[in-house]
Amino acid sequence: MLNRLLAPFRNTTGLARWILVTGIVITIAFVVMAVFAPWLAPLDFNQQKVDGVKLPKLAAPSDDYWFGTSDQFYDVFSRVIWGARTALVVVTLSVLFSVLIGVPLGLISGFVGGWTDRMLVFVMDALYAFPTLLLAIVFSFLLRDALGGGVTAAALSLTVIYIPQYFRVVRNTTVSARESTYVEAARAIGAKNSSIMGRYLFGNVIQSVPVIGTLNAADAIGTLAALGFLGFGIQPNEASEWGYDLNRALDDASSGIWWTALFPGLAIVFLITGLTLVGEGLNETVNPSLRKRRIRKVEMPPNEPTTALVEGRTR
């Protein structure tokens, strides 16, 4: 079993392995920041006072405040650390919800067919036709009254964007796999449709889902930051969010204050880069059509004259 799991990684090229490892290292660094945020961050994400004394406003980076402070008397370093937890929690929830909804719907649609397939395809295509950011803004605005401006509302706003992607991939794979020989054999022995979908088709159609999940996670980081920048994301009193910090730093940048925008922006860029590298590395590792096997040099034995030829020449 272990050899089967590691076989794709052994057949990858050095470049693909380097891309995957680099992405994993960057992503793990942000995961560590998110998990250990209470110990890594010197202050809470919305803390403005220390021992009853307010933090300095727009203080430059120094030994006391590594990334400086903002115009709201926040420590920028603490906001960046806590923002990693917010980003990863929202992205994880949105990808998980998208998989739990999109994969079963795609499996049912592709296997059942008929009017069920037509209606689901119509709904998903209608959602897919909207620009992703616009769709996220609409659902964020609708969910704000019911759920507030917290992490759950932001995660559900992003979920709506990515459900059609999982649906289309799984549905197309199911349509081509439902006529396979093993599915016909399962029908012949009297297996129910639920058993065929769960036991025989599910394992074959879900192979590309991890790759899509990592790429969607990278895209979700940018979308979440855009929502926060436009004022439709997580409220500042709910959690630290990099997009909101960038919005507040606009006026600072025009005044020559660079640190309030630089460090949240770098955090967004590095996390998106790490998740993208993981997705691209997994894609080349898992996808057989993109995977390149190592070409070994063939060494031919030395061309020695046979005994018959030697005897013929001596005569």
Contacts in CASP RR format, 6 or more apart in sequence:
PFRMAT RR
TARGET T0000
AUTHOR 0000-0000-0000
METHOD contacts of the structure
MODEL  1
MLNRLLAPFRNTTGLARWILVTGIVITIAFVVMAVFAPWLAPLDFNQQKV
DGVKLPKLAAPSDDYWFGTSDQFYDVFSRVIWGARTALVVVTLSVLFSVL
IGVPLGLISGFVGGWTDRMLVFVMDALYAFPTLLLAIVFSFLLRDALGGG
VTAAALSLTVIYIPQYFRVVRNTTVSARESTYVEAARAIGAKNSSIMGRY
LFGNVIQSVPVIGTLNAADAIGTLAALGFLGFGIQPNEASEWGYDLNRAL
DDASSGIWWTALFPGLAIVFLITGLTLVGEGLNETVNPSLRKRRIRKVEM
PPNEPTTALVEGRTR
8 285 0 8 1.000
8 286 0 8 1.000
8 291 0 8 1.000
9 17 0 8 1.000
9 285 0 8 1.000
11 291 0 8 1.000
11 292 0 8 1.000
11 293 0 8 1.000
11 294 0 8 1.000
12 20 0 8 1.000
12 281 0 8 1.000
12 284 0 8 1.000
12 285 0 8 1.000
12 291 0 8 1.000
12 292 0 8 1.000
13 284 0 8 1.000
13 292 0 8 1.000
13 294 0 8 1.000
16 281 0 8 1.000
16 284 0 8 1.000
16 285 0 8 1.000
16 291 0 8 1.000
16 292 0 8 1.000
19 277 0 8 1.000
19 280 0 8 1.000
19 281 0 8 1.000
19 284 0 8 1.000
20 277 0 8 1.000
20 278 0 8 1.000
20 279 0 8 1.000
20 280 0 8 1.000
20 281 0 8 1.000
20 282 0 8 1.000
20 285 0 8 1.000
22 274 0 8 1.000
22 277 0 8 1.000
23 273 0 8 1.000
23 274 0 8 1.000
23 275 0 8 1.000
23 276 0 8 1.000
23 277 0 8 1.000
23 278 0 8 1.000
24 278 0 8 1.000
26 270 0 8 1.000
26 271 0 8 1.000
26 273 0 8 1.000
26 274 0 8 1.000
26 277 0 8 1.000
27 271 0 8 1.000
27 274 0 8 1.000
27 275 0 8 1.000
27 278 0 8 1.000
30 84 0 8 1.000
30 87 0 8 1.000
30 88 0 8 1.000
30 267 0 8 1.000
30 270 0 8 1.000
30 271 0 8 1.000
31 88 0 8 1.000
33 40 0 8 1.000
33 81 0 8 1.000
33 84 0 8 1.000
33 85 0 8 1.000
34 83 0 8 1.000
34 84 0 8 1.000
34 85 0 8 1.000
34 87 0 8 1.000
34 88 0 8 1.000
34 89 0 8 1.000
35 85 0 8 1.000
37 81 0 8 1.000
37 82 0 8 1.000
37 83 0 8 1.000
37 84 0 8 1.000
37 85 0 8 1.000
40 81 0 8 1.000
41 75 0 8 1.000
41 77 0 8 1.000
41 78 0 8 1.000
41 81 0 8 1.000
41 82 0 8 1.000
42 75 0 8 1.000
42 77 0 8 1.000
42 78 0 8 1.000
43 50 0 8 1.000
43 75 0 8 1.000
43 78 0 8 1.000
44 78 0 8 1.000
44 82 0 8 1.000
45 74 0 8 1.000
45 78 0 8 1.000
45 79 0 8 1.000
45 82 0 8 1.000
45 83 0 8 1.000
45 239 0 8 1.000
45 240 0 8 1.000
46 74 0 8 1.000
46 236 0 8 1.000
46 237 0 8 1.000
46 240 0 8 1.000
47 74 0 8 1.000
47 75 0 8 1.000
47 78 0 8 1.000
48 54 0 8 1.000
48 55 0 8 1.000
48 72 0 8 1.000
48 73 0 8 1.000
48 74 0 8 1.000
49 55 0 8 1.000
49 73 0 8 1.000
54 73 0 8 1.000
55 65 0 8 1.000
55 69 0 8 1.000
55 73 0 8 1.000
55 74 0 8 1.000
55 75 0 8 1.000
56 65 0 8 1.000
56 69 0 8 1.000
56 73 0 8 1.000
57 69 0 8 1.000
57 70 0 8 1.000
57 71 0 8 1.000
57 73 0 8 1.000
58 69 0 8 1.000
58 70 0 8 1.000
58 71 0 8 1.000
58 252 0 8 1.000
58 257 0 8 1.000
58 260 0 8 1.000
59 65 0 8 1.000
59 68 0 8 1.000
59 69 0 8 1.000
60 68 0 8 1.000
60 259 0 8 1.000
61 67 0 8 1.000
61 68 0 8 1.000
61 259 0 8 1.000
62 68 0 8 1.000
65 75 0 8 1.000
65 76 0 8 1.000
65 77 0 8 1.000
66 77 0 8 1.000
67 75 0 8 1.000
67 76 0 8 1.000
67 77 0 8 1.000
67 80 0 8 1.000
67 259 0 8 1.000
67 263 0 8 1.000
68 75 0 8 1.000
68 76 0 8 1.000
68 77 0 8 1.000
68 259 0 8 1.000
68 260 0 8 1.000
69 75 0 8 1.000
69 76 0 8 1.000
70 76 0 8 1.000
70 79 0 8 1.000
70 245 0 8 1.000
70 248 0 8 1.000
70 249 0 8 1.000
70 252 0 8 1.000
70 260 0 8 1.000
71 248 0 8 1.000
71 251 0 8 1.000
71 252 0 8 1.000
71 260 0 8 1.000
72 236 0 8 1.000
72 248 0 8 1.000
76 245 0 8 1.000
76 259 0 8 1.000
76 260 0 8 1.000
76 263 0 8 1.000
76 264 0 8 1.000
77 263 0 8 1.000
78 240 0 8 1.000
79 240 0 8 1.000
79 245 0 8 1.000
79 264 0 8 1.000
80 240 0 8 1.000
80 242 0 8 1.000
80 263 0 8 1.000
80 264 0 8 1.000
80 267 0 8 1.000
82 239 0 8 1.000
82 240 0 8 1.000
83 239 0 8 1.000
83 240 0 8 1.000
83 241 0 8 1.000
83 242 0 8 1.000
83 267 0 8 1.000
84 267 0 8 1.000
84 271 0 8 1.000
85 239 0 8 1.000
85 240 0 8 1.000
86 151 0 8 1.000
86 234 0 8 1.000
86 239 0 8 1.000
86 240 0 8 1.000
86 241 0 8 1.000
87 221 0 8 1.000
87 224 0 8 1.000
87 241 0 8 1.000
87 242 0 8 1.000
87 271 0 8 1.000
89 151 0 8 1.000
89 155 0 8 1.000
90 151 0 8 1.000
90 154 0 8 1.000
90 155 0 8 1.000
90 158 0 8 1.000
90 220 0 8 1.000
90 224 0 8 1.000
90 234 0 8 1.000
91 158 0 8 1.000
91 217 0 8 1.000
91 220 0 8 1.000
91 221 0 8 1.000
91 224 0 8 1.000
92 217 0 8 1.000
93 151 0 8 1.000
93 152 0 8 1.000
93 155 0 8 1.000
93 159 0 8 1.000
94 154 0 8 1.000
94 155 0 8 1.000
94 156 0 8 1.000
94 158 0 8 1.000
94 159 0 8 1.000
94 162 0 8 1.000
94 220 0 8 1.000
95 162 0 8 1.000
95 213 0 8 1.000
95 216 0 8 1.000
95 217 0 8 1.000
95 220 0 8 1.000
97 155 0 8 1.000
97 156 0 8 1.000
97 159 0 8 1.000
98 159 0 8 1.000
98 162 0 8 1.000
98 163 0 8 1.000
98 165 0 8 1.000
98 166 0 8 1.000
98 216 0 8 1.000
99 166 0 8 1.000
99 209 0 8 1.000
99 213 0 8 1.000
101 159 0 8 1.000
101 163 0 8 1.000
101 166 0 8 1.000
102 163 0 8 1.000
102 164 0 8 1.000
102 166 0 8 1.000
102 167 0 8 1.000
102 170 0 8 1.000
103 166 0 8 1.000
103 167 0 8 1.000
103 170 0 8 1.000
103 206 0 8 1.000
103 209 0 8 1.000
105 120 0 8 1.000
105 124 0 8 1.000
105 163 0 8 1.000
105 167 0 8 1.000
105 171 0 8 1.000
106 120 0 8 1.000
106 166 0 8 1.000
106 167 0 8 1.000
106 168 0 8 1.000
106 170 0 8 1.000
106 171 0 8 1.000
106 174 0 8 1.000
107 170 0 8 1.000
107 171 0 8 1.000
107 174 0 8 1.000
107 197 0 8 1.000
107 198 0 8 1.000
107 201 0 8 1.000
107 202 0 8 1.000
107 205 0 8 1.000
108 116 0 8 1.000
108 120 0 8 1.000
108 197 0 8 1.000
109 116 0 8 1.000
109 117 0 8 1.000
109 120 0 8 1.000
109 121 0 8 1.000
109 167 0 8 1.000
109 171 0 8 1.000
109 174 0 8 1.000
110 117 0 8 1.000
110 171 0 8 1.000
110 174 0 8 1.000
110 175 0 8 1.000
110 178 0 8 1.000
111 174 0 8 1.000
111 178 0 8 1.000
111 193 0 8 1.000
111 196 0 8 1.000
111 197 0 8 1.000
111 201 0 8 1.000
112 193 0 8 1.000
117 171 0 8 1.000
120 167 0 8 1.000
120 171 0 8 1.000
121 171 0 8 1.000
124 163 0 8 1.000
124 164 0 8 1.000
124 167 0 8 1.000
124 168 0 8 1.000
125 164 0 8 1.000
127 135 0 8 1.000
127 160 0 8 1.000
127 163 0 8 1.000
127 164 0 8 1.000
128 164 0 8 1.000
128 165 0 8 1.000
128 168 0 8 1.000
130 138 0 8 1.000
132 161 0 8 1.000
132 219 0 8 1.000
132 223 0 8 1.000
133 223 0 8 1.000
133 226 0 8 1.000
133 227 0 8 1.000
135 160 0 8 1.000
135 161 0 8 1.000
136 157 0 8 1.000
136 158 0 8 1.000
136 160 0 8 1.000
136 161 0 8 1.000
136 223 0 8 1.000
136 226 0 8 1.000
136 227 0 8 1.000
136 232 0 8 1.000
137 157 0 8 1.000
137 227 0 8 1.000
137 230 0 8 1.000
137 232 0 8 1.000
139 156 0 8 1.000
139 157 0 8 1.000
139 160 0 8 1.000
140 153 0 8 1.000
140 154 0 8 1.000
140 157 0 8 1.000
140 227 0 8 1.000
140 232 0 8 1.000
140 233 0 8 1.000
141 232 0 8 1.000
143 153 0 8 1.000
143 156 0 8 1.000
143 157 0 8 1.000
144 153 0 8 1.000
144 232 0 8 1.000
146 153 0 8 1.000
147 153 0 8 1.000
147 156 0 8 1.000
148 235 0 8 1.000
149 233 0 8 1.000
149 234 0 8 1.000
149 235 0 8 1.000
149 238 0 8 1.000
150 233 0 8 1.000
150 234 0 8 1.000
150 235 0 8 1.000
150 238 0 8 1.000
150 239 0 8 1.000
151 234 0 8 1.000
151 238 0 8 1.000
151 239 0 8 1.000
153 233 0 8 1.000
153 234 0 8 1.000
154 224 0 8 1.000
154 227 0 8 1.000
154 233 0 8 1.000
154 234 0 8 1.000
157 227 0 8 1.000
157 233 0 8 1.000
158 220 0 8 1.000
158 223 0 8 1.000
158 224 0 8 1.000
161 220 0 8 1.000
161 223 0 8 1.000
162 213 0 8 1.000
162 216 0 8 1.000
162 220 0 8 1.000
165 212 0 8 1.000
165 216 0 8 1.000
166 209 0 8 1.000
166 212 0 8 1.000
169 208 0 8 1.000
169 209 0 8 1.000
169 212 0 8 1.000
170 205 0 8 1.000
170 206 0 8 1.000
170 209 0 8 1.000
173 204 0 8 1.000
173 205 0 8 1.000
173 208 0 8 1.000
174 201 0 8 1.000
174 205 0 8 1.000
177 183 0 8 1.000
177 201 0 8 1.000
177 204 0 8 1.000
177 205 0 8 1.000
178 201 0 8 1.000
182 200 0 8 1.000
183 196 0 8 1.000
183 200 0 8 1.000
183 201 0 8 1.000
186 195 0 8 1.000
186 196 0 8 1.000
186 199 0 8 1.000
186 200 0 8 1.000
187 196 0 8 1.000
191 199 0 8 1.000
191 200 0 8 1.000
207 286 0 8 1.000
208 286 0 8 1.000
208 287 0 8 1.000
210 282 0 8 1.000
210 286 0 8 1.000
211 279 0 8 1.000
211 282 0 8 1.000
211 283 0 8 1.000
211 286 0 8 1.000
211 287 0 8 1.000
213 279 0 8 1.000
214 275 0 8 1.000
214 276 0 8 1.000
214 278 0 8 1.000
214 279 0 8 1.000
214 282 0 8 1.000
215 275 0 8 1.000
215 276 0 8 1.000
215 279 0 8 1.000
215 280 0 8 1.000
215 283 0 8 1.000
217 275 0 8 1.000
218 271 0 8 1.000
218 272 0 8 1.000
218 274 0 8 1.000
218 275 0 8 1.000
218 276 0 8 1.000
218 279 0 8 1.000
221 268 0 8 1.000
221 271 0 8 1.000
221 272 0 8 1.000
221 275 0 8 1.000
222 268 0 8 1.000
222 272 0 8 1.000
224 233 0 8 1.000
224 241 0 8 1.000
224 243 0 8 1.000
225 241 0 8 1.000
225 242 0 8 1.000
225 243 0 8 1.000
225 246 0 8 1.000
225 268 0 8 1.000
226 243 0 8 1.000
227 233 0 8 1.000
227 243 0 8 1.000
228 234 0 8 1.000
228 241 0 8 1.000
228 243 0 8 1.000
228 244 0 8 1.000
228 247 0 8 1.000
229 243 0 8 1.000
229 244 0 8 1.000
229 246 0 8 1.000
229 247 0 8 1.000
230 247 0 8 1.000
231 244 0 8 1.000
231 247 0 8 1.000
233 241 0 8 1.000
233 244 0 8 1.000
234 241 0 8 1.000
234 244 0 8 1.000
236 244 0 8 1.000
242 264 0 8 1.000
242 265 0 8 1.000
242 267 0 8 1.000
242 268 0 8 1.000
243 264 0 8 1.000
243 268 0 8 1.000
245 260 0 8 1.000
245 261 0 8 1.000
245 264 0 8 1.000
246 261 0 8 1.000
246 264 0 8 1.000
246 265 0 8 1.000
246 268 0 8 1.000
248 260 0 8 1.000
249 257 0 8 1.000
249 260 0 8 1.000
249 261 0 8 1.000
249 264 0 8 1.000
250 261 0 8 1.000
252 258 0 8 1.000
252 260 0 8 1.000
252 261 0 8 1.000
253 260 0 8 1.000
253 261 0 8 1.000
283 290 0 8 1.000
284 290 0 8 1.000
284 291 0 8 1.000
285 291 0 8 1.000
END
